[in-house]
Amino acid sequence: RHFWGWLNAVFNKVDYDRIQAVGPDRAASEWLLRCGALVRYQGYQKWQQDYNGLPTGPLGKYKIEAINATDSCIMYRGFDYLDGLEHVREIKLQKCIYIQDECLQRLSETKNLQKSLLQLRIISCGNVTDRGIIALHKLMNLEYLYLSDLPGIREKEATARILQQALPNLELELDLE
């Protein structure tokens, strides 16, 4: 178990030279796929899941539009890869054991995501608490937030109210016990 935690930390180490060399979308795609997540590019229906099958072509041709991190090992230390992404409209975090409040706060403070992110789903991430959900209030353009199976959420109504006040146009769907 300790070995896998170490390996996952290695997978999440940010390679800033790589981001410079291949651009933010390609570098983030490599990080996400290495960690077991899927990406979908602008103008494409198919989810990219095979690291070795990453599309090639002119730099900047493939822009990440959606991220599905179900069962992935993405963690806070890799989130610098998100900084340069300008086209991400939806993110799904499901059964992500390394996602915690600091990750959601970092997501919310990412300038490009504040502009582009429209839909966010957080499902079965056991380390997320009310504090992490409230931190999402900086995602000004977020239209839809789905929260399900988050045992760390203790003050469901208060958290929902704070978020709705900060983001009046947000459609908030809760499936919490």
matplotlib code that plots the C-alpha trace (Angstrom):
import matplotlib.pyplot as plt

x = [0.0, 2.8, 4.5, 1.3, 1.0, 4.6, 4.1, 1.0, 2.9, 5.5, 2.7, 1.5, 4.9, 4.6, 7.1, 7.2, 9.7, 7.2, 4.4, 6.7, 7.7, 4.4, 1.8, -0.6, -3.3, -0.9, 1.1, -2.2, -3.5, -0.4, -0.7, -4.4, -4.1, -1.0, -3.1, -6.0, -8.3, -10.0, -10.0, -12.2, -11.0, -12.9, -14.8, -14.6, -17.1, -14.8, -13.0, -9.3, -8.2, -5.1, -1.8, -0.1, -2.9, -2.7, -3.3, -0.4, -0.5, 0.4, 1.0, -2.2, -4.5, -6.2, -7.8, -9.1, -12.8, -13.8, -12.0, -13.4, -11.2, -13.2, -11.0, -7.9, -5.0, -4.9, -3.8, -3.1, 0.6, -0.4, -3.0, -0.4, -1.1, -4.6, -3.3, -2.9, -6.1, -8.5, -11.3, -12.3, -16.1, -16.7, -14.9, -16.0, -14.3, -15.6, -14.0, -10.8, -9.1, -6.6, -9.0, -9.5, -10.6, -7.2, -7.7, -11.2, -9.8, -7.0, -9.5, -11.6, -8.5, -7.4, -8.0, -8.8, -11.2, -13.0, -13.8, -14.4, -15.7, -19.5, -20.2, -18.6, -19.5, -18.0, -19.0, -17.8, -14.7, -14.4, -11.9, -14.1, -15.8, -18.1, -15.0, -13.9, -17.4, -17.7, -14.3, -15.8, -17.6, -14.8, -15.9, -18.0, -19.4, -20.2, -23.8, -24.2, -22.7, -23.6, -22.6, -23.2, -22.0, -19.7, -19.7, -17.4, -20.3, -21.9, -23.8, -25.6, -28.2, -25.7, -23.1, -25.7, -27.0, -23.5, -22.8, -26.2, -25.6, -22.2, -23.3, -27.0, -27.1, -25.8, -28.0, -27.0, -28.0, -27.5, -27.6, -26.3, -27.4]
y = [0.0, 2.4, 1.7, 2.6, 5.9, 6.7, 5.7, 7.9, 10.8, 10.3, 10.3, 13.6, 15.4, 18.4, 18.7, 22.4, 21.9, 19.5, 22.0, 24.6, 22.0, 20.6, 23.1, 23.0, 20.8, 18.1, 18.1, 18.0, 15.1, 13.1, 13.7, 12.9, 9.7, 8.6, 8.9, 6.9, 9.8, 10.4, 13.5, 14.7, 17.3, 20.3, 19.2, 15.5, 13.1, 10.2, 10.1, 9.7, 7.0, 5.4, 7.3, 5.7, 6.7, 10.4, 12.3, 14.0, 17.0, 20.7, 22.0, 23.4, 21.6, 19.4, 21.5, 19.6, 20.3, 17.7, 15.6, 12.4, 11.5, 8.5, 6.1, 8.1, 8.9, 12.6, 14.6, 18.1, 18.1, 17.6, 20.4, 22.9, 21.1, 22.7, 26.3, 26.6, 24.9, 27.5, 25.3, 22.9, 23.0, 20.0, 17.9, 14.8, 13.7, 10.3, 7.8, 9.9, 8.9, 11.7, 14.5, 16.6, 20.2, 21.7, 20.3, 21.9, 25.2, 25.0, 24.2, 27.2, 29.5, 28.5, 31.6, 29.8, 27.4, 30.3, 31.4, 28.1, 25.6, 25.1, 21.7, 19.9, 16.5, 15.3, 11.8, 9.4, 11.4, 10.5, 13.3, 16.2, 18.2, 21.3, 23.5, 22.1, 22.5, 26.1, 26.8, 26.3, 29.7, 31.3, 29.3, 32.3, 30.6, 27.3, 26.4, 22.9, 21.2, 17.6, 16.3, 12.7, 10.2, 12.7, 11.5, 14.5, 16.9, 17.5, 20.8, 20.1, 22.9, 25.6, 24.6, 24.6, 28.0, 29.6, 28.3, 29.5, 33.0, 33.2, 31.7, 32.6, 31.0, 27.7, 24.6, 22.6, 18.9, 17.1, 13.4, 13.3, 11.4]
z = [0.0, 0.9, -2.5, -4.4, -2.5, -3.4, -7.1, -7.2, -5.8, -8.6, -11.2, -9.8, -9.9, -12.1, -15.0, -15.7, -18.6, -20.2, -19.9, -21.7, -24.3, -25.3, -24.0, -21.1, -22.7, -23.8, -20.5, -18.5, -20.8, -20.1, -16.3, -16.2, -18.3, -16.3, -13.1, -14.7, -15.6, -19.0, -21.1, -23.9, -26.4, -27.8, -30.9, -30.1, -28.6, -27.7, -24.3, -24.5, -22.1, -23.7, -22.8, -25.8, -28.0, -27.3, -30.5, -32.1, -34.3, -34.1, -30.6, -29.1, -31.6, -28.9, -26.1, -23.0, -22.6, -20.1, -17.4, -15.9, -12.9, -11.8, -9.8, -10.6, -8.4, -9.1, -6.1, -5.0, -6.1, -9.7, -9.8, -11.3, -14.6, -14.6, -14.5, -18.3, -19.3, -20.8, -22.3, -19.5, -19.2, -17.0, -14.4, -12.7, -9.5, -8.5, -6.1, -5.9, -2.7, -2.8, -3.4, -0.3, 0.6, -0.5, -4.0, -4.3, -3.0, -5.5, -8.3, -7.3, -7.3, -10.8, -12.8, -16.1, -14.5, -12.8, -16.4, -18.2, -15.8, -16.1, -14.6, -11.6, -10.2, -6.9, -6.0, -3.3, -2.4, 1.3, 2.2, 1.1, 3.8, 3.9, 3.9, 0.5, -1.0, 0.2, -1.3, -4.7, -4.5, -6.6, -9.7, -10.9, -14.1, -12.6, -13.7, -12.3, -9.2, -8.3, -4.9, -3.9, -1.3, 0.6, 4.2, 5.2, 4.5, 7.9, 7.4, 4.1, 4.3, 5.5, 2.9, 0.1, 1.3, 1.4, -2.1, -3.5, -2.1, -3.7, -7.0, -7.6, -11.0, -9.8, -10.1, -7.1, -7.0, -3.7, -3.2, 0.4, 3.4]

ax = plt.figure().add_subplot(projection="3d")
ax.plot(x, y, z, "-o")
ax.set_aspect("equal")
plt.show()
